[in-house]
């Protein structure tokens, strides 16, 4: 099971440091999203990279709709990878939904994680009575309809919005990995992510966390970073990145890497 999973999810180990660092990508990308960040860390860390099962770089036959209808199945994959590789302790960097996957994993196995670094993570994307997630239900439904009606047009509209900053290379790269995904899988995963609400579990997270938030993110309002800081159960810091967009590892890697490094050194 373990070695099959490593192969299926394209697990790679780079670098040769003593400490282990996991990079987990977010929705719509794959592990290649970290390629501009990687050189900053392979000298000092053993870096584990893998693809979420929904990524376009993974054989879609592995995507079990019933199983992956909840985020816990992605947590199982992460923990199975770490166990198969014999990891006893690691630092974890998770982008977007992988931030939440990391939080859930740390509740199950707190001894496994020294620190979690969450980039553009959100416990809930929908607005609620006393909570600003950034989206109304109607806006989400419009997004799903656009995705279903014309996937290509949706990607061409969504990618520049998500990248936020004026970085054509990053838009091209995000578009490429979105186009690699099978549209039905993209829609299904979007529904799972946008309908999830993890606010209730935040207090159970005892591992130290660093939240990295850009100055303007179309997917995650700045108030969400403060919400996480207030409600997470362990010691939590927030780092504001002076750039726009939801994918700073694609659009501003030279700005993001030192912030990740600083967060790692303060563990």
C-alpha positions in Angstrom: 0.0 0.0 0.0 2.7 2.5 1.1 5.0 2.1 -1.9 2.0 2.1 -4.3 0.9 5.4 -2.8 4.4 6.9 -3.2 4.3 6.0 -6.9 0.7 7.1 -7.5 1.2 10.5 -5.9 4.6 11.1 -7.4 6.4 11.4 -4.1 9.9 13.0 -4.4 12.6 13.6 -1.8 15.1 16.3 -2.6 18.0 17.8 -0.7 20.1 16.3 2.1 19.7 18.2 5.3 19.1 16.7 8.7 15.6 18.2 9.2 12.6 17.2 7.1 10.4 19.7 5.3 7.2 18.8 3.5 5.8 21.1 0.8 2.1 20.4 0.1 0.4 22.2 -2.9 -3.1 23.7 -3.0 -6.1 23.2 -5.3 -5.4 23.6 -9.0 -1.7 23.1 -8.9 0.7 20.2 -8.4 4.1 19.9 -6.8 5.7 21.8 -9.6 4.2 24.9 -8.0 7.2 24.8 -5.5 9.9 24.7 -8.2 10.9 28.3 -7.7 10.9 27.9 -3.9 12.8 24.6 -3.7 16.4 25.9 -4.3 16.1 28.1 -1.2 15.7 24.9 1.0 17.4 21.9 -0.5 20.8 22.8 1.0 19.6 22.7 4.5 16.5 20.4 4.5 15.4 17.0 3.2 12.4 18.2 1.3 9.4 15.9 0.6 7.1 16.8 -2.3 4.0 15.0 -3.5 0.9 15.6 -5.6 -2.6 15.6 -4.1 -4.7 12.8 -5.7 -6.8 15.4 -7.5 -3.8 17.0 -9.3 -3.7 16.7 -13.1 -0.2 15.0 -12.8 -1.9 12.0 -11.0 -3.7 9.2 -12.9 -7.4 10.1 -12.5 -8.2 6.4 -12.0 -6.8 6.9 -8.5 -9.5 9.5 -7.7 -12.2 7.8 -5.7 -15.2 10.2 -5.6 -16.7 8.5 -2.5 -13.4 8.5 -0.6 -12.3 12.0 -1.4 -15.7 13.6 -0.6 -14.1 14.7 2.7 -10.7 16.3 3.5 -9.9 13.4 6.0 -9.0 11.2 3.0 -6.3 13.6 2.0 -5.1 13.6 5.6 -4.8 9.8 5.3 -2.7 10.1 2.2 -0.3 12.6 3.8 0.1 10.5 7.0 0.6 7.3 4.9 3.3 9.0 2.9 5.2 10.2 6.0 4.9 6.8 7.7 6.1 4.9 4.5 9.1 7.2 4.3 9.8 6.6 8.0 9.4 10.3 9.0 9.2 10.8 12.7 9.2 14.6 12.8 8.9 17.3 10.1 8.2 20.9 9.3 5.1 21.3 7.0 4.3 24.0 4.5 0.8 23.8 3.1 -0.8 26.1 0.5 -4.5 26.8 0.6 -6.5 23.5 1.1 -3.2 21.7 2.1 -3.0 24.2 5.0 -6.2 22.7 6.3 -5.0 19.2 5.5 -1.9 19.9 7.6 -4.0 21.2 10.6 -6.2 18.0 10.5 -3.1 15.8 10.3 -1.5 17.6 13.3 -4.6 17.0 15.4 -4.3 13.3 14.7 -0.5 13.1 15.1 0.8 16.2 16.9 4.2 14.5 17.6 4.9 14.3 13.9 4.9 18.1 13.3 7.4 20.6 14.7 5.7 23.5 13.0 3.0 24.2 10.4 3.4 27.0 7.9 0.1 27.9 6.2 0.0 30.0 3.0 -3.4 31.4 2.0 -5.2 28.9 4.2 -8.9 29.3 5.2 -11.1 27.2 7.5 -14.2 28.3 5.6 -14.6 30.2 2.4 -18.3 31.1 2.8 -19.5 34.1 4.9 -21.4 33.3 8.0 -23.1 35.5 10.7 -20.0 36.7 12.5 -17.5 35.4 10.0 -16.2 36.9 6.7 -14.9 34.1 4.5 -15.0 36.1 1.3 -17.8 34.4 -0.6 -21.6 34.3 -0.6 -23.4 31.0 -1.5 -24.6 32.6 -4.7 -21.1 33.5 -5.8 -19.9 30.0 -5.2 -22.8 28.5 -7.3 -22.0 31.0 -10.1 -18.4 29.8 -10.0 -19.5 26.1 -10.2 -21.9 26.9 -13.1 -19.1 28.7 -15.1 -16.8 25.8 -14.5 -19.4 23.3 -15.8 -20.5 25.5 -18.8 -17.1 26.1 -20.3 -14.0 24.9 -18.4 -11.5 26.6 -20.7 -13.2 30.0 -20.4 -13.4 29.5 -16.6 -9.7 28.8 -16.3 -8.8 31.7 -18.5 -10.8 34.0 -16.2 -10.0 32.5 -12.9 -6.2 32.0 -13.2 -5.3 35.8 -13.5 -7.8 36.6 -10.6 -6.2 34.0 -8.3 -2.6 35.0 -9.2 -3.6 38.6 -8.5 -0.2 40.1 -9.2 0.8 41.1 -12.7 3.1 38.1 -13.3 2.2 36.5 -16.7 4.5 33.5 -16.1 2.6 32.7 -12.9 -0.7 33.0 -14.7 0.5 30.7 -17.4 1.8 28.2 -14.9 -1.4 28.1 -12.9 -3.5 27.8 -16.1 -1.3 24.9 -17.2 -1.9 22.9 -14.0 -5.6 23.7 -14.0 -6.0 22.5 -17.6 -4.1 19.3 -16.6 -6.9 18.5 -14.2 -10.0 16.6 -15.5 -12.9 19.2 -15.3 -15.2 16.8 -13.5 -12.6 16.3 -10.8 -11.9 20.0 -10.6 -15.6 20.7 -10.0 -16.0 17.9 -7.4 -12.9 19.0 -5.4 -14.0 22.7 -5.6 -17.4 21.7 -4.1 -15.6 19.8 -1.3 -13.2 22.7 -0.5 -15.8 25.5 -0.8 -18.4 23.6 1.3 -16.0 22.6 4.1 -16.1 24.3 7.5 -13.1 23.6 9.8 -13.7 26.4 12.3 -14.7 24.0 14.9 -11.4 22.0 15.0 -9.0 25.0 15.2 -8.8 24.9 19.0 -7.6 21.3 18.8 -4.5 22.2 16.9 -1.6 22.4 19.4 1.3 22.5 17.0 2.9 26.0 16.5 1.7 27.6 13.3 2.7 30.5 11.1 0.1 32.0 8.8 1.4 33.7 5.7 -1.1 36.1 4.1 -0.6 38.4 1.1 -1.8 42.0 1.2 -4.7 41.1 -1.1 -6.0 37.6 -1.9 -9.2 37.2 -4.0 -9.8 33.8 -2.3 -9.0 34.6 1.3 -9.6 38.0 3.0 -6.9 39.3 5.4 -9.4 38.9 8.3 -9.2 35.1 7.9 -5.5 35.2 8.9 -6.5 37.0 12.1 -9.3 34.6 12.7 -6.9 31.7 12.5 -4.5 33.4 14.8 -7.2 34.0 17.4 -8.7 30.5 17.2 -5.8 28.1 16.7 -4.9 26.2 19.9 -1.1 26.4 19.6 1.3 29.4 19.4 0.4 31.2 16.2 2.0 34.0 14.3 0.9 35.9 11.2 3.3 37.1 8.5 2.0 39.6 6.0 3.6 39.4 2.5 3.9 42.6 0.6 2.5 41.2 -2.6 -1.0 40.4 -4.0 -2.5 37.1 -4.9 -3.3 33.6 -3.7 -0.2 31.9 -5.1 2.9 33.8 -3.9 5.1 30.8 -4.4 4.4 31.2 -8.2 4.2 35.0 -8.4 6.7 36.1 -5.7 9.0 33.2 -4.7 12.0 35.4 -3.8 9.7 37.4 -1.4 8.1 34.3 0.1 11.1 32.0 0.6 12.8 34.2 3.3 9.5 34.5 5.2 9.2 30.7 5.2 12.9 30.4 6.3 12.3 32.8 9.1 9.2 30.9 10.3 11.2 27.7 10.3 14.1 29.2 12.3 11.6 30.4 15.0 10.2 26.9 15.7 
